Amino acid sequence: MNAMARCISPLVHSLVLVILCQQVFGGQDLVEGPESVKSTIGGRILLKCIVKNRSGIVQWTQNGFGMGNDRDLPPYPRYRMVGERTEVNNDVIEEFSLEITDVQLEDDGKYNCQVTPTDDDPRVLLSDEVTVTVIAPPNQVLIDGGDIKSLVLGVPTNITCRADGGKPAPEMLWYKEGTGRITNNTYTIATTNESTKVTDVISIVTLKATNADHEKRIECRAKNEALREPLSTYVTLNVQYKPRINMSHNISRPMRENDYVRFSCDGDANPREVHWRWLRNGHTIGGQTRSYLDIAQISSDYHQNTITCEATNIIGSTVAEITLDILYEPKFIGVNQYIPVDLNKSVTLTCNATGNPQPQIRWRRSDSQAPLSETTTLTLSRIGKEDLGMYICEASALYGAFTTKKLDVYLLLKGPPEIKSKLKQFAEPDLDGKVSCLVRSVPYPDQILWIRNKKIIDYAQSGRYSITQTQMADGVENILHISHLTPSDFGEYICTVFNGYGNDTKTIVLAETESLHLSYIIGAVCGGVAVLLFIAGACILYHRFKSSDNGENKDIIKEGVETDKSYAETDSHTEFKKREKSDSPSDFTKSTLMDEWRQNLNYHCPTEFDEINNINNVYNDPRLNTSGYGTLKSDNIINGYENHNGHLFSDYTHRSDESFPVENMNGYNTTNYGTSTFRSGSRTDFMKPDYSGDPYRLPPANLSTTQLATNV
């Protein structure tokens, strides 16, 4: 305490001394000093400094540095000391206020006014140090990204607003059109420049866009003391989203096989540039890049398939899908139509069919309507000869949605093979020839040998001989091919067949085809020309006679007289009309087509044709053989149906109670049948069998089985 008193005592003495001197001598005095002030850039500042009875030099300091005593302050073009000199009560009053014009940021700082001491007054007069604060508005307010801000629907996105060059740091505010101020999910980053003392501000708002935000304005405002009104800017929201689609098709009723179906996808997307893709069960359908998919004739293969539409833009992909429920007629699947059996053994016949609705199965004999089974299987115990023959599997759709489908299944009795080929066959010299061995064998042959000149043909060593074998329902056709026939190749060929039940051997003669003499050909041509001329003359005479008759009849009718001649001509004319009517395509031609069809079907499948007529399995009349093997007569009744040539089951397609579109039958082309399953079942391959995908036909085995043979 004593030490403090000792330090303060000299200071008090000096202060008292100064006051006494001022009172005694009437020295200089600082009457009014400056006050702290704020100014915007470009403004004007006046800092007061008024001195009474000045004897020293007046100057201003800025941040502790003197600015000079010249009133114009030459180093500072925007600074000067202003004021006037007046006398009041014998005191001289002088003003040295500091004026700053066009205020700039560098004017910001600490200021004071001071008067230097003199000999008369050793005091230093100092005003209070005041602060000049220069405030500045931000240069501008900008939102990053331009006038339109793209956002992804439902995805949080930052929007950034910048306000640079403000002093003090501006306050950043966000507004959404129609909603008002945004107060959540905003934050600010401020960076101050130490030299200029301005602050750059970045404000960020995080938006999770909704559908309602599309094309709404987001406004950013910046305000500070230098602004009368806030600076603002805005962007328009572009809410983007992946495609939103719906899938439909053009069928309003239950979809049916062979319908023309168009699947369509529609909806909206932003951006609207959309790429389309179609899939079936997850696999891309090639070449389909539009918003719709056309299937000209939808098949049953599409039943329970899933058709998918995929739309993609830059935001993402969206899929829509439909699982198909297609109504289609019963179809047999995996049915063995030809069952080899032994007598006194048991056998189970299986008939599987698919369809929508699921078909019902019924078994019956070909000569009876009585059902034997109404399940997919039919079991026959201790088979006798009376059990052999044809059984019919019927597949019926529920509620009569489709016609009943029928499939013939044959029980074939196992036994020794039998060669049914024509024993004399023909070929032309210098060309490739063939010898056919048509074998009926249930089961199929174990081995077929060809013998020439008492030697078995060795297929492994010759380039002239080869064989092909076609498998049929109840046997095979084995063909020996001979390349480039020579005279020595004509003669006898022996075909020997073996199976587990026995063997058969036939000698087949290959003969040279006889050619017609040139004179016969010329005679035939001349005869044909003569016949044509005769027919033409008869037609001319007929038309002339008919014209004269018509004229005479008109005269007689006009006179009202009916003669015997008119009666005769009228009867003749009536008879001709009747014959002409009966010969019309609607009756005569139709009858002719039906007769030809029956004859053709009778040849290919006598058992089925017999069922059409009188359900009789025994044939006594010879059948026309158009395949080059001669006429066959049913002299043996085996397996419950007539003996036949080798093409019976290879040509068999459908039952006669189904509709067959036959190509060019008797000059009438009937191939333009529709394929809709809502009509009666039709087939276009009756005359041109295709074994590749037909469940109703027996696929030929070893169609291209070829072996090379040696010369013998």
Protein Blocks (a to p, Z undefined) as FASTA:
>chain_A
ZZmmmmmmmmmmmmmmmmmmmmmnopaddfbdcddddddehiacddddddehiabdcddd
eehiaebjafklmmlmkbccedddddeehiacddfbdcdehiafklgccddddddddfkl
mcdcdddddddddddddfbdcdehijbdcddehiacddddddehiacddddddddehkbp
cfehpacdddddfklopacddddddddddfklgopacddddddfklmbdcdddddddddd
ddddddddfbfbdcdehiacddddddddddfbdcddddeehiacehiabfbdcdfbacfk
lgopacddddddfkbccddddddddddddddehiafbdcddehiacdddddddddddddd
ddddfkbcbdfbfcfbdcdehiafklgccdddddddehhlaccdddddddddddddddfb
dfbdcddehiacddddddddddddfbdcddeehiacdfklcckbccdddddfklccdddd
dehiafklgccdddddddfkbccdddddddddddddfklmmmmmmmmmmmmmmmmmmmmm
mmmmmmmmmmmmmmmmmnopacfklmmmmmmmmmmmmmmmmmpmklmmmmmmmmmmmmmm
mmmmmmlmmmmmnopabdfbdcddfeonapaddfbcghhiacddfklmmmpcbdckbccd
dehighiacklccfbfkbccddfklmmccfklpckbccdehklgccddddZZ
